[in-house]
Amino acid sequence: MTTTTQTSQMLPIHTLLPQASRLIMGCMGLGGGWNAEPISAADEHLAFSVIDTALESGINFFDHADIYTFNKAEAVFGRYLKQFPAQRQQLYIQSKCAIKLAQPGQTGQYDCSKQYILDAVNGTLARLETDYLDLLLLHRPDPLMQAEEVAAAFDVLTQQGKVRHFGVSNMGWAQMQLLQSQLSQPLRVNQLEMSLAAHHWLEEGVLIGMPAGAERHFGYGTLEYCQLNKVQLQSWGSLAQGRFSPSFAGQTQTEQAVSQVVQQLAAEYQCSSEAILLAWLMRHPAAIQPVIGSTNLQRIRACAAAPVIMLTREHWYQLYVAARGAALP
């Protein structure tokens, strides 16, 4: 009985939440600039358009963080939910906390203390105009983190019904293991920078034990840990900030080569280049769930086909080797 319960608790999030989309709409660009300016009518219009376009494209999972555009991303999203409250039951919303931006007279830092987590979640819920988060992620590893404090905060949030599931962002497997040792809830998610440009997560495995990769192995084993423990991997920066687009200014020679392969495959699969970039991530057996950070409506629509594209092994490796800029060892 115990084994069965533990196994069911550790399902990946896309299985745990079967109605949630395989793609996630990142909300970092909503709410205006990273400044103290108030949310304008234009900012609100863009945010509402992004949300509606995502939903029309089959994306119902939204990723926030309390710091995005100085809290304004959550606030403008909350305006949407306030205007369309019935939509809340159709959406999956996650947010992140633990980054304290620098303030006059204060150093920017990370904070995973119990009280900070509780206060951050209360602020997020107020801004989002909702009673609960589907997921809460710790945004960055806090070197001063005490796992017992995090566990106490998570227990309070669970008991209060304010957070349904928990995860982390930018953490390695050992940090996750330490944290999980104190938690009564399983960690469901780890969100990492993963893209065809940021492919260090692959290099760490390919170059294991090789001098060329010696400096890369700090995070080695994180993918495997997440797969073994059924932790859903999410990728931020999934579209590589558009650097593989032919129109991207200042492409390196390697980026130009990758762009050519992406365009060739987009023509072969009859889809957008964005869909190819996401399909490359999703082809990995870790079942990566990409986060899309664009506010370009056309680009959001262009991503929609990615979940149904299955790249061949040959095509996957063509992209990887092109991105490495060198043949595999």
N, C-alpha and C positions, 0 to 999 in steps of 0.2 A: 504493500500500500504506500509506504513512504517513497519508494523508488518511482512509482507511477506519478505521484504528486509532484516530485521534484522535476521529473521529465516534462510534465505538462506545463509547469511554471516557466520553463526555460525555452519555450518556443520562440523563434524569431518574431519580430514585431509584425511583419507582413502576414504571418500565420496567426499570430495572437489577435490581430485586428484585420480580419479577412476582407473587410469592406474598404480598408485604406488603400490608396493608390500606391503603386510601386515607385512612382516618382514623387518627390516632395518639392513644394514651392517654397523657396527661401525668401524671407521677407526683409532681408537686411537693407534693401534699397527703398523701402516704403517710408513715408512720413516726412520727406524732404531731406535736407542736408544734415551733416553731423555738426550741428550748431544749436544755439538756443533760440533760433527763430521759431515762431509758432507755425503750426501746420496750416498751410494755405488751402484755398479751395482747389487749386491745381494739384496740390499734393494729395488731397482727398480723392479727387477724380482719378488720378493715376492709380492710387491704391485700390480703389473699388474696381477699376478696369482690370488690374492685374488679378485680383481675386476672381472676378467673373470669368476672365479668360482661362485661368487655371481650371476652374470648375467645368467650363465648356470643353476643355481638353482632357477631362477625365482625371484631373489632379485634385484630390480633396484633403491632402495632408500638407500642413503649413508649418514652417520652421521659423521660430522667433528667438531672440535673445533680449534680455532686458536692456542691454547697452545699445542696441541697434538704433542709429540716428538719435542717440541720447533719449531713449525711451519712446520716441515718437512713432516708431514702426508698430509697436504694440498699441499705442494710443489710437492711431488711425485705423488699425484693424478692428479695435474695439468700437469705433464709430460705425463700421460696417455691420458688426454683430448687433449693435444697438438698433440700427435701422432695419436689419433683417434677422431678428432673433430666432426665427424658425430654422435658419441655416445651421445653427450651432450643432444640432444633432446629426447633421450630415458631414460635419468637418472633424478632422483630427488635428489637434493643435499641440505642438510641443514648444517649449521655450527653454532657455538656458540662463544660468546665473553663475556667479562666482568671480566675474571680472569687475573690479572697481576702477573706473577710469580716473586719471589724475585730475585733481581739483586744486585750486589755488591753495598753496600751503600743504597739500597732501600728495603723497606719492601714489602713482598708479600701482595697483597690486591685485593679487588674487585672494579670495576669501571664501573658504569652505567651512567657516564656523557655523555652528547650529543657528545662532540668532540671525546671522546674515542671510542664510538660506531661507529661513522662515519669513523674514522681512521682505526679501526679494520676491518670493512667491506671492505674498500678499499684494505687493505693488504690481506685479505682472497681472494678476487676476483682476485687479481694479482697472488697470489700463485696458485690458482685453474685454472687459464687460462680460466676464464669464465666471462661473462658480468653480470650475475645475480645469486642470490641464490633463490631457491624455498622457503626456510625457514631460518629465522635467530632466534636463541634462545638466551636469556640472560642466561649465564651459571650458575650463582649463585646470590642469593639475596645480593645486596649491601646495608648495613645499612645506607649509606649516599645517597642512590638513591632518586632523586627527579622525581616523575612521569612525571612532565611537561617537563623535559629535555629529558627523554626517548621518550615521545610523539613527541617532536620536531625532534629528530633524526630519528624516524620511518617515520615521514612525509617526511623528505628530501629523505630518501632511497626509499620510495614509488614513489615520484615525479620523481626521477632520474631513476627509473626502475631497481634499483640494488637489491631489495628484494621484493618478491611477497607476502610472508606471514610471520607472526611473532609469536613467542611463548616464553616460559620461560623454565627453568630447575631448579629443586630443590626448587621450591617455594610453599608455602602454599596458601590456598584459600584466606586468608585475604590480603596477599601481591599481589596476582593476582587481587583481586577486587579493591584495591587501584590503581594499575597500569592501569587497564582497565578503570577506571573512567576518565582518562585523554587522552586515546588513541582514535584516529579516526578509527583505524583498530582493528578488534577483535583478541584476543589472540587465536591461533589455537591449540597450543600444550603445554603440561607440561610434561617434562621428569624427572622421579623420579627413585630412586633405588627401584626396585621391582623384587623379585624373591622368590623361595621357601625357600631360606635361609634368605633373608631380607624381612620378611613378616609383618613388623611393621605396614604397611598401612592397613592390615587386622585386626591386633590386636587392633588398635586404635578404630575400630568400635565394635569389639566383646567384648572388655573390657570396653566399655563406662560406666561411673558411678561406676566402681568397683575399690576398693583400689589397687588391683593388677595391674591395668592399669593406675593409676593416673599420673605416670610420662610420659606416652606415648601420651598424648592427645594434644600435641602442634599442631600437623598436622591434628587433627581430622576434618573431613568435607571437606578435599581437594578432595577426590574422588567424593563425592557427588556434590561439586561445579562444578567440571569439567564435570560430567555427565549432570547436569542441564543446563550448558552453552555450551554444545557440544564442549568441549575442548578435543582434542585427547590426551589421556595418552600414553606416551611412557615409556618403562622400560629400564633402564640401569642396567648392572650387571645381565642380565636375566638368564644366565646359571650358576650363583653362583660361578664363577671362577673355575668350574670343581670339586667342593668339593663333589658332589654326585656321582662322578665316582668311581667305585671300585678300580681304580688304584691311587686315590688321597691319598697322604701320610698324615698321622696324622689325619685321620677322627675321630671325636668324636663319642660317642655311638649313639647320635641322628642322626648324619649324616650317620652312617652305616645303621640305621633303615630306613631312607629315601631312601638311595641308593637301598636297597633291594626292597622297594615298587616300585621305579622307574624302576628297572630292570624287575620286574614282569609285570608291565603294558606295558613296551616296548615289551615284548614277546606277551602279549595278543593283543595289537594293531598292532603288526607286524611292528614296527618302531624303531627308535633309542631312546636312553635315552634322548638325547638332544631335540628331538621332543616332548617327554612327558613333559619335564620341560617347554618348550615354550607353549605347549597346555594348561598346567595348568594356566598359566598367561592369555592366550587368552580366556579361558572359563569364566572368570569374565565378568559380564554384562557391565563393563566400556569399553569393546572392546579394551583392552590394546594392543599396538603395540610394540613388543619386539625389542630391539637392540641387535645384536649379535656382540660381541667384539673379537671373535677369529680370528687368522690368520692361523689356522690349516685348510687346504683345506678340509680334510676329515670331520672335524667337521662342517664346513660350509654346506657341502652337506647333512650331517646328519640332519640339521635343516629344510630342505626344506619341509618335510611332515607335519610340525606342523600346518599350516593353515587349513588342511583338517581333522584334528583329533578333535573329539568332545568328551571329557571325560564325563563319566556319573557323576551324582551328587555324587554317592557313591565313585567313584575313586578320584574325586576332593577332597572330604573330607578325604579320606584315606591319601592322600599326605599332606594336610594341618595339620591334627592332628599329623602325624608322624613328620613333621617339627617343630611343637610346642613342641614336646617332652612330651606332657601331654594332657589328654582328655580336651575337651571343657568345660567351666564352666557350 
